[in-house]
Amino acid sequence: MNILITSAGRRVSLVRSFQKELKLLFTKGKVYATDSSPILSAACHVADGFFQAPRLDEPDYIDVLLDLCKSHDIRLVIPTIDTELLELAKNRMRFEAHGIKIIISSVELVSKCRDKRLIHRFFEEHHVNVAKEYTKDNFKLPLFIKPSDGSRSVDNFIINSKVDLTEYHFSNEKLMFLEYLDHEEYDEFTCDLYFNKNHKLKCIVPRKRIEVRDGEVYKALTVSNALVPYIKKNLNHIEGAVGCLTAQFFLHKTDDTKIYGIEINPRFGGGYPLSYLSGANFSKWIIEEYLLQKEIEEKFDVWEKDLLMIRYDDEILVHGYKD
């Protein structure tokens, strides 16, 4: 009953959460990790074992991953980065034919989440407000620009004046011109959502983003606020959703009726350790649901409110390493 966490990188806390929960239920269970450069991955060194995987754009990525799972008795695969999600979703049945479950949402949902324009339409279909998208010849300043397929805040721009706009902004069709939601008026939240195998929402943890570095939250706070009933009402069932989804919302600081959906990532986010440590034990629920066939009850009130997480850098030492 082993688990594999792919593209593990710096996700030490995620690996440790699955190690702790797996060993409580299966004392001989192991949590493995892969990375294209595992010696340089902190999470790989923390895992019970690691493997080098091809780069995501190499044609044998899926074949190598499947062979690793078969040869090391891996029964659960936990994806971690956006660029691998679609291929893993497309190949989910290949793995299931060998008794290996990838905790991944459907191809259709993953495809929507990868395209910010499609996820905006998804939100609107579920009665969730979104920032207005302008045409590039008719917009209102200030303006927020981001790519339709972006991640980690790459190519994000706040435009306050027309002199800040360049030919690149107009010529790149992927760049979306969006209504600007001022951080002076809105707080930004990343919500960890747990969906069971029947695509029903079982838990919501809003995490207020206090400080972000390189697209990943470094200071955050769990808050029980208007987002919980709002999400429970409008996103109680998402066809194709399973496991952890991270959804970003903007909530007005003084008027909690003003809520905007920003995006959804159908995977564990970098701030999940806060939700886990607050009591929202997605790692345990995944193990129970997919390895023990246990039905997961609603868990909307199991987590600690007003819990502050302050992250810091630590070191992994590898002796005898030669570049």
N, C-alpha and C positions, 0 to 999 in steps of 0.2 A: 504494500500500500504506500508507494512512494509518490512524491510530488516533484514536478519540475517547474521552476520559474525561469522564463525565457528573458533574454536581453536584460540580465539582472543589474548590470551597471553598479549604481550606488545604492540600490534598494535594500540596504542592510536590515532595516526595521521590518520590511515586508517579509524577508526570508526568515527572520527570527520569530515573527508572529506565527508563521506556518509551522516552523520547527516546534515551537512550544505546544501548539494545539494538536499537531499530529502525534507527538510523542505521548500526550495524555491519553490518546485513544488507541494508538498503535505503537507500542514501546520500541519496536524495531523499525518503524517507518523512518524514511530519510527524505530530506528536502534537498534536491539537487538544483543547480543553476547553470545556465548557459550564457555565453557572451562571445562576441567575435574576438575579444581580447581578454580572456578570463583572468590572466595573471594581473592585469591592470584594473580588474573589477573588485571593489571592496566586498560586494555582496557574494561574489563567487568564493572568496576566501572564508566567509562566514558560513556558507552552506556546508552540508554534509559531504558534498563532492561537487565538482564542476567539470564542464565540458566546453571545448571550443566549438562554436557553431559558425557556419558560413555567414557572410554578410547577408542582410535581408534581400538584397537585389541579386544575389547569386541564384541560379536556377535549381541548385540541389538543396536549398535551405529546408524545404519541407521534408524531402527524403531523408536527410541527415537527422532531422529532429525526430521523425518517426522511428528510425533505426535506434536512436538513443533511448527512446521510451521503451521500445520492445526489449532491448538488451539489458535494461536496468529496472525492470518491473515497475515502471512509472504508470500510475493510473489517473493522475490529474495533471493537467498542464495549465499554468497561470501565465497568460501573456501580460506584458507590461508597457509596451510602447505602441504608439499609433500606427507606425509604418508596417507592423507585422499583422495587425488585426484582420485585415481583409483577406489575406492569403490563408491565415489560419481558419477563418470562418468558412472560406470556400472548401477547405480540406478537412473540415470537422468530421465528416462521415468516414473518411479514410482511417482516421485515428480510432473512431468508435468501433470500427470493424475489428480492431485488435483489443477492445476493452479499455481504451484510453479516452478519457473525457477532457476535451478542451473547454475551459470555462470562458466561453465566447458567445456574444450575441449573434443573431442571424446576419447573413450577408446583407440583407436589405437594410437592417438597422445600422450596421457598421458603415455601410455606404453613405447613409444619410448623415451620420455623425462626422464623417470625413469631409463633408461639403457643408460649409457654414450657411450657404444659401438654402440648401435642402433642410438643414436642421431648423432654420428660421421658419420654413413652411410647416415643418413638423410641429413646432411650438404653437403656431397659429391654429393648426388643426386641433390642438389640444387646449385651446383657449388660454394660452400663455402669451402675454405681450412680448414683443421684440422691438429692438431699436429700429427705427425707420431706415431703409436703405435708399439713398438718393441715386439719381442718375448723375453721370459725371459732367453733364452740362446744366444741371439744375440742382444745386445743393445749398445747404445752409451752414454757416460757420457758427461755433467751432464744429469740427468734424473729427470723427475717429475712422481711421483707415486700417484694415487688416485683410490678409489674404483669405480666400474662401477655403483653402486647404492647409492653413498654417497651424503651427503648434509652437509652444515655448516662447510666445510673444515675438517671434521673428517677423520682421516686416510690419510691425505695428507702429502707427504714427498718430499723434494728436496734432491736428492742424488748427491753429488759431487765426491765421492770416493767409490770404491768397498767395503771398510771397513764399510761404512755406511749401507750396505745392510745386512739384517738378513734373517734367515730361514722363518720368518713370511712373508716377502715380496715375497718370491718365492713360498711358499705353499698356500697362499691365492689366489684362482683363481679369485676373484673379483678385485684384485688390478691390475691396468693397468700401464704398463711401457711406458711412453710417452716422446716424444721429449720435451726438456725443452725450454720454451720461456722466455728468460731472461728479467726481469723487467728493467734492465738497457737499453734494446733496445726496449721494448714494453710497451705501456700503456694498462691497463686493463679497459674495459668499460662494464657496465651493461646497456643494452638498453631496455627501456620500450616500448613495441610494443602493439598497440591496433588493434584488429581484430574485424570486425563487424560480425553479425550473419551469413553472407554469406562467412566468412573466408577470407575476403579481408583486407589487411593492410591499416589502415587509419592514423596512427601516429607513429613516431619513435622519441624517446628521448634518445640519448646517454648520460650516466652519467659516468664520469671518476671517478674511485675508488681511492680516495686519502688515506683513512685510513679505515681499516676494523677491527671490534672487534667481536669475536665469530661468524664469518661468516656473519655478518651484517655490512653494510657500515655506518660509522659514519662521514666521511667527503667526500663530492663528489661535482662534478662540471658538469653542463650541457655544452655540447660542440657540436657545429655544425661542423661536419667534414666528412671525406670520408665514414664513416659508413652509413650515411643517404642514399646517392644514391646507395651504395653497397647493403644494406639490401632491399631497395625499389626495386632494380632490381632482386635480387635473391630470396627474400622471400615475394614477393608481394601477393602471395596467398599460404596459408598453409591449406591443406585439414583438416577440423576438428577443426581448431583454432578459438576460440572465446574469447572476452574480453582481459584482460591483460596477456601478456606473457613477461617474463623477459629473455633476451638472453645475454650471456656473449661472448665478443669478445676481442681479442688482436689486437691492431693496432700499427704498427711500428712507432717509434717516428720521423723518418726522411724520410721514404718511405711509403707513404699511400697506395701503391698497395699491401703491405704485410699485409693481414688481415686474422686472424684465428678465426673460430667459436669454442667455448669451450663447451657450454651447453645451454639448454633452460629449464626454469621452467614455466609450464603453469598456473601461478597464479600471484597475486600481490607479488612483492618482498619487502624486508624491506626498500629499498631506494625509493619506489614509492612517498612518500611525497615530495621529491624534484621535480619530474616530475609534480605532481599536483600543487605545489606552483609556478612552472614556467609557468603554463597556460595549460598544457596537462591534461585536466579535464576528466580523464577516469571515475571517479565516476559519474559525471553528464551524460556522454555519455551512460553508462550502464543503468542508470535510464531512460533516454530518449528512448533508443533503445528497452528496454524490458518491460517498464511499459507504455510508451506513443506510442510505435510502430513507433518511428521517425527514419527516415533513417539518418545515420551519414555520413556527407560529409568528404572528405579528410581534415586532420588537420595537415599537415606536417610543417606548418609555424606559429603555434599559440603559441609556447612556447618561453620563454626567454632564450637566449643563454648566456653563461658565468655567470650563476647563481651558487654561491657557497653555499652549505649547510654544516653547522657545528652543529652537534647534541650534546646534553648534557643530563645528567640524571636529572630527576625530581622526585617528591614524590607524592604518593597517600596515604592518611591517612584513616584508617578504625577504627572507634571508637568502643570500646567494644568487640573487637575480642578476642576469646579464642581458643587457639590451641587444 
